[in-house]
Amino acid sequence: MPPRWPREPDRNDPAYRRLDDRMNFAIHVALFSATNSGVWFARLVQAQPWTWTGWLTGVWALALVAHGVYIFAIADYSTPSQNQNIKSS
């Protein structure tokens, strides 16, 4: 069952932003897992000497770690300050 949001979705709502960012991270992890396992499976089954698979895995895993660090450690989900509201007006 898909997640339900109890009120009108608004990107300015800190709780909604946090949930949205975490769902985007989950999609990122799923795409990484599916693509990476598919590439390595094809490489092993076909006995291909693909040297780029290690680079693909490493670079994408590094991007995934950076994304996770941002979502879980750096992102500020507090209420937007008055300065941000003035800039958007």
C-alpha positions in Angstrom: 0.0 0.0 0.0 1.5 3.4 -1.0 2.2 5.9 1.8 -0.5 8.4 2.5 0.0 12.0 3.4 -2.7 13.3 5.8 -2.8 16.8 4.4 -2.2 18.6 1.1 1.4 17.9 -0.1 3.5 21.0 0.1 7.3 21.1 -0.5 7.5 23.9 2.1 6.3 21.5 4.8 9.4 20.2 6.5 7.9 16.8 7.3 6.8 16.3 3.7 10.3 17.4 2.4 11.9 14.8 4.7 9.6 12.0 3.6 10.0 13.0 -0.1 13.8 13.0 0.2 13.9 9.6 1.9 11.6 8.1 -0.7 13.9 9.5 -3.4 16.8 8.0 -1.7 15.0 4.6 -1.5 14.4 4.8 -5.3 18.1 5.6 -5.8 19.1 2.6 -3.8 16.6 0.4 -5.7 17.9 1.6 -9.1 21.5 1.1 -8.0 20.8 -2.4 -6.8 18.9 -3.5 -9.9 21.3 -2.0 -12.4 24.4 -3.0 -10.6 23.3 -6.6 -10.1 22.2 -6.8 -13.7 25.5 -5.6 -15.1 27.5 -7.9 -12.9 25.3 -10.8 -13.7 25.7 -10.2 -17.4 29.4 -9.8 -17.0 29.8 -13.1 -15.1 27.4 -15.2 -17.2 28.8 -14.0 -20.5 32.4 -14.1 -19.2 33.0 -10.6 -20.5 36.2 -8.7 -19.7 34.3 -5.5 -19.0 36.7 -3.3 -17.0 34.1 -0.5 -16.6 31.8 -2.5 -14.3 34.0 -1.9 -11.3 34.1 1.8 -12.1 30.4 2.0 -12.6 29.8 0.3 -9.2 32.4 2.4 -7.4 31.3 5.8 -8.8 27.6 5.0 -8.3 28.1 3.7 -4.8 30.1 6.8 -3.9 27.2 9.0 -5.3 24.8 6.8 -3.3 26.8 7.3 -0.1 27.0 11.1 -0.7 23.2 11.1 -1.2 22.7 9.2 2.0 25.0 11.4 4.0 23.2 14.5 2.7 19.7 13.1 3.5 20.5 11.6 6.9 23.1 14.0 8.3 23.2 17.4 6.4 19.7 18.2 5.2 17.9 20.8 7.3 14.2 20.1 7.6 13.3 22.9 9.9 10.7 25.5 9.0 12.0 27.9 6.3 13.2 31.2 7.8 11.8 34.6 7.1 14.7 35.4 4.8 13.8 32.5 2.5 10.2 33.7 2.4 11.2 37.2 1.4 13.5 35.9 -1.4 10.7 33.8 -2.9 8.2 36.7 -2.9 
